[in-house]
Amino acid sequence: MRISTDFASLEFFYSLACFTFILSGVFCAVVRWCHMCHPFDERGDFFYPARRQMTFFYAALVLQFPYVLCPSDADAWFYVRSFGILFYPVCFAMAFHRYFQMGKMRRNLSSVLYFFLPFLLLGTLSLMVLFCKNEFLVVNKLVWECIMGGLSILFSFRLVQENRWLVRMVDDHHTQNYSNDSDFPFVFASKVIYLPMTFLLVMWVVFLADSRTLKAVIDLLVTVWNVMFLCKILHPNKIIHTEEDKECMAIMEKENLQRVLQESASLEEMTPIPVESRIGGGR
C-alpha cells in the first residue's frame, strides 16, 4: 500500500473527509463513555442501557483508517465503500435492541456470530489493505462485491426485525392508551424510527455509485450527524413511569440538594470577611 503524500490533490480532500469522520467517532466514543448526566449516572444501566454499544460503534469507525492513508489505492477504496453496508446493519440492530428492549443480546451461536463476524471481517480486511502490497480485492472485484452485498443483506434481516418491532411499538402507543408502567421511550423512538433504514440506503448508494466524491460528502454529513446525535443521547430519553423509579429519583434529588446546600454552607464558612466589613462592624 502506497501512502499518498500529494496534499494539493482531490485525493487529499477524500482523505481529510474520512479522517474528520473518524475523529468525530473517536470524540463521540470518549464523551459517550465518560459522561453521564447527574443524577442519572447513579442508575446508568437503566437510563443509558446502550451506552457501551454506542461507545463501541463510535470507536469502530477507526477501521476506515487505511483509506485515510491512501485514498487512491484501489483495494483501500473498495474496502471503505463496502464498510457502511456491513457496519450499520449490525450497529443499529444491536443498539436498538439493547436500548428499546432493555435486554441483553441472546448469547446463542447466531447472536455471537452476528456481532463478531462483520467486525472480524472488517478488521481482517483493514489489516490486509494496510500491509499487503499486492491488490487482492480488485483482482476479483465482482466476486468480492457479491460477497459484501450478500453479507450486508444477511445482516440486514435482523435489523429489519428490530425495526419492525419498533414500528409496531410506536404504532401501539399511538393507537392505545396503556395503563401499565411501561418505560418505553415513545418520543425518542418516534424520532429515530426510520434512521437505520435511511443510513443503510445511503451506504448502499455509496457502495453502488462507486464515487469517492460522494463518499467524502457523506463522510462530512455523517460527521455532523455524529455530534448532533451524541448531544441528543447524552441526556436520558427515558421517562420514569413506575412508582419505584419515581421514589428512587426523588430520593436522589433530595440527597443531591442536601449535598449542594452543605457545600454552599461550607464555602460561606471558609470565605474570609473583608477588612472593611470588620471595621464598619466595629463602629
NUKESE-705010 format. One record per residue (C-alpha): x, y, z; residue in three letters. Coordinates in steps of 0.25 Angstrom, whole numbers, always signed. Layout:
<sites>
       x       y       z   type
       X       Y       Z    ALA
...
</sites>
This chain:
<sites>
       x       y       z   type
      +0      +0      +0    MET
      +6     +13      -4    ARG
      +3     +25      +5    ILE
      -1     +37      -2    SER
      +7     +50      +0    THR
      +1     +59     -10    ASP
      -6     +70      -1    PHE
     -11     +78     -13    ALA
     -20     +67     -20    SER
     -34     +63     -19    LEU
     -30     +50     -12    GLU
     -25     +59      +0    PHE
     -39     +64      +1    PHE
     -45     +50      +1    TYR
     -34     +46     +12    SER
     -37     +58     +20    LEU
     -52     +56     +20    ALA
     -51     +42     +24    CYS
     -41     +46     +35    PHE
     -51     +56     +40    THR
     -61     +45     +40    PHE
     -52     +36     +49    ILE
     -49     +47     +58    LEU
     -63     +50     +61    SER
     -65     +36     +64    GLY
     -54     +35     +74    VAL
     -58     +48     +80    PHE
     -72     +43     +82    CYS
     -68     +30     +87    ALA
     -59     +37     +98    VAL
     -71     +46    +102    VAL
     -81     +35    +102    ARG
     -73     +26    +111    TRP
     -68     +36    +121    CYS
     -80     +45    +122    HIS
     -94     +42    +129    MET
    -103     +53    +134    CYS
    -104     +54    +149    HIS
    -112     +49    +156    PRO
    -116     +39    +145    PHE
    -102     +33    +146    ASP
    -106     +26    +159    GLU
    -115     +17    +150    ARG
    -107     +17    +138    GLY
    -111      +3    +133    ASP
    -126      +8    +133    PHE
    -125     +22    +127    PHE
    -113     +19    +118    TYR
    -115      +4    +114    PRO
    -108      +5    +101    ALA
     -96     +13    +105    ARG
     -86      +2    +104    ARG
     -91      -2     +90    GLN
     -91     +13     +85    MET
     -77     +15     +90    THR
     -72      +3     +83    PHE
     -79      +6     +70    PHE
     -74     +21     +70    TYR
     -60     +16     +72    ALA
     -61      +5     +62    ALA
     -61     +16     +51    LEU
     -45     +16     +53    VAL
     -46      +3     +44    LEU
     -47     +12     +32    GLN
     -33     +18     +35    PHE
     -26     +10     +23    PRO
     -34     +19     +13    TYR
     -29     +32     +20    VAL
     -14     +28     +17    LEU
     -16     +25      +3    CYS
     -30     +29      -3    PRO
     -25     +26     -17    SER
     -22     +11     -14    ASP
     -32      +2     -21    ALA
     -33      -8     -10    ASP
     -34      +3      +1    ALA
     -45      +9      -7    TRP
     -53      -4      -9    PHE
     -51      -7      +5    TYR
     -56      +6     +10    VAL
     -68      +7      +1    ARG
     -72      -7      +6    SER
     -71      -3     +20    PHE
     -84      +4     +22    GLY
     -93      -7     +17    ILE
     -87     -17     +27    LEU
     -85      -8     +39    PHE
     -98      +0     +40    TYR
    -108     -12     +40    PRO
    -101     -18     +52    VAL
     -99      -5     +58    CYS
    -113      -1     +58    PHE
    -119     -15     +61    ALA
    -110     -17     +73    MET
    -112      -3     +79    ALA
    -127      -2     +77    PHE
    -129     -16     +83    HIS
    -121     -12     +95    ARG
    -128      +2     +97    TYR
    -142      +0     +94    PHE
    -144     -15     +98    GLN
    -135     -13    +111    MET
    -130     -27    +109    GLY
    -116     -33    +107    LYS
    -114     -39     +93    MET
    -117     -54     +93    ARG
    -104     -61     +95    ARG
    -106     -73     +85    ASN
     -97     -76     +74    LEU
    -105     -68     +64    SER
    -104     -55     +72    SER
     -89     -57     +75    VAL
     -87     -59     +60    LEU
     -96     -47     +56    TYR
     -87     -38     +65    PHE
     -73     -43     +63    PHE
     -74     -48     +48    LEU
     -75     -34     +42    PRO
     -64     -27     +51    PHE
     -55     -39     +49    LEU
     -56     -38     +34    LEU
     -55     -23     +34    LEU
     -43     -23     +44    GLY
     -36     -34     +35    THR
     -38     -27     +22    LEU
     -33     -14     +28    SER
     -20     -20     +33    LEU
     -19     -27     +19    MET
     -21     -14     +12    VAL
     -11      -7     +21    LEU
      +0     -17     +20    PHE
      -2     -25      +7    CYS
      +6     -19      -5    LYS
      -2     -27     -16    ASN
     -16     -23     -19    GLU
     -25     -35     -15    PHE
     -39     -29     -15    LEU
     -40     -22     -28    VAL
     -34     -34     -35    VAL
     -47     -42     -33    ASN
     -55     -29     -31    LYS
     -69     -35     -36    LEU
     -67     -47     -26    VAL
     -64     -38     -14    TRP
     -76     -29     -18    GLU
     -85     -41     -18    CYS
     -79     -45      -4    ILE
     -80     -32      +2    MET
     -94     -29      -3    GLY
     -99     -43      +1    GLY
     -94     -42     +15    LEU
    -100     -28     +16    SER
    -114     -34     +12    ILE
    -112     -45     +22    LEU
    -108     -35     +33    PHE
    -120     -26     +30    SER
    -130     -37     +33    PHE
    -128     -35     +48    ARG
    -129     -20     +46    LEU
    -142     -21     +39    VAL
    -147     -30     +50    GLN
    -143     -20     +61    GLU
    -148      -8     +53    ASN
    -162     -15     +50    ARG
    -163     -18     +65    TRP
    -160      -3     +68    LEU
    -170      +2     +58    VAL
    -181      -7     +64    ARG
    -178      -2     +78    MET
    -179     +12     +73    VAL
    -192      +9     +66    ASP
    -197      +3     +78    ASP
    -194     +15     +87    HIS
    -201     +24     +76    HIS
    -214     +16     +76    THR
    -215     +10     +90    GLN
    -216     +16    +104    ASN
    -207      +8    +113    TYR
    -210      +7    +127    SER
    -197      -1    +131    ASN
    -184      +4    +136    ASP
    -176      +3    +123    SER
    -163     +11    +121    ASP
    -163     +10    +106    PHE
    -157     +24    +101    PRO
    -168     +27     +91    PHE
    -164     +41     +87    VAL
    -149     +37     +85    PHE
    -154     +25     +77    ALA
    -163     +33     +68    SER
    -151     +42     +64    LYS
    -141     +30     +61    VAL
    -150     +20     +56    ILE
    -146     +22     +41    TYR
    -132     +25     +44    LEU
    -126     +11     +42    PRO
    -132      +9     +28    MET
    -128     +23     +24    THR
    -114     +20     +27    PHE
    -114      +7     +21    LEU
    -120     +13      +8    LEU
    -109     +23      +8    VAL
     -98     +13     +10    MET
    -103      +5      -2    TRP
    -103     +17     -11    VAL
     -89     +19      -7    VAL
     -86      +5     -10    PHE
     -93      +4     -23    LEU
     -89     +18     -28    ALA
     -74     +15     -26    ASP
     -71     +30     -25    SER
     -60     +35     -16    ARG
     -66     +49     -16    THR
     -80     +44     -12    LEU
     -73     +37      +0    LYS
     -66     +49      +4    ALA
     -79     +57      +4    VAL
     -86     +46     +12    ILE
     -74     +46     +22    ASP
     -75     +61     +25    LEU
     -90     +60     +27    LEU
     -89     +48     +36    VAL
     -78     +55     +44    THR
     -88     +66     +47    VAL
     -99     +56     +50    TRP
     -90     +48     +60    ASN
     -88     +60     +68    VAL
    -103     +64     +68    MET
    -107     +50     +71    PHE
     -98     +50     +83    LEU
    -104     +62     +88    CYS
    -117     +56     +87    LYS
    -114     +43     +95    ILE
    -105     +50    +106    LEU
    -118     +53    +113    HIS
    -127     +41    +117    PRO
    -138     +40    +107    ASN
    -146     +30    +117    LYS
    -158     +35    +125    ILE
    -159     +29    +139    ILE
    -173     +22    +140    HIS
    -172     +13    +152    THR
    -174     +17    +166    GLU
    -162     +10    +170    GLU
    -153     +18    +160    ASP
    -160     +31    +163    LYS
    -158     +29    +178    GLU
    -143     +26    +175    CYS
    -141     +38    +167    MET
    -148     +47    +177    ALA
    -138     +41    +188    ILE
    -126     +44    +179    MET
    -131     +58    +176    GLU
    -133     +61    +191    LYS
    -119     +56    +194    GLU
    -113     +64    +183    ASN
    -120     +76    +188    LEU
    -115     +74    +202    GLN
    -101     +72    +197    ARG
    -101     +85    +189    VAL
    -107     +93    +202    LEU
     -96     +87    +210    GLN
     -85     +90    +200    GLU
     -90    +104    +199    SER
     -91    +106    +215    ALA
     -76    +101    +216    SER
     -72    +110    +205    LEU
     -78    +122    +212    GLU
     -71    +118    +225    GLU
     -58    +117    +218    MET
     -59    +131    +211    THR
     -52    +141    +219    PRO
     -59    +154    +223    ILE
     -53    +167    +217    PRO
     -45    +176    +226    VAL
     -54    +188    +222    GLU
     -67    +180    +227    SER
     -60    +177    +240    ARG
     -56    +191    +242    ILE
     -70    +196    +239    GLY
     -76    +186    +249    GLY
     -67    +191    +260    GLY
     -73    +205    +258    ARG
</sites>
